[in-house]
């Protein structure tokens, strides 16, 4: 295992990122049978306005959730949000299951 560098910038709309988590992968949100393997989801940072009234704070960013079923879910909170910066996988934040993330800026 190698440590992952922390981003020196804040993720912005249009950035492609990968989210990692152990949360449910069922659209229903059923958390009775959580995955046994770490899940990953390639997604995009979207404008904060797309989060609507989700109580997103000034220091958070929002990710896409196609069809309302392709985003972080229950159990994914605390998972890594990773971008590839100059060919290096870099931590840009940690997630909350509701589709937004805390930046990982140094």
Secondary structure by P-SEA (a helix, b strand, c coil): cbbbbbbccccccccccccccccccccccccccccccbbbbbbbbccccccccccccccbbbbbbccccccccccccccccccccccccccccccccccccccccc
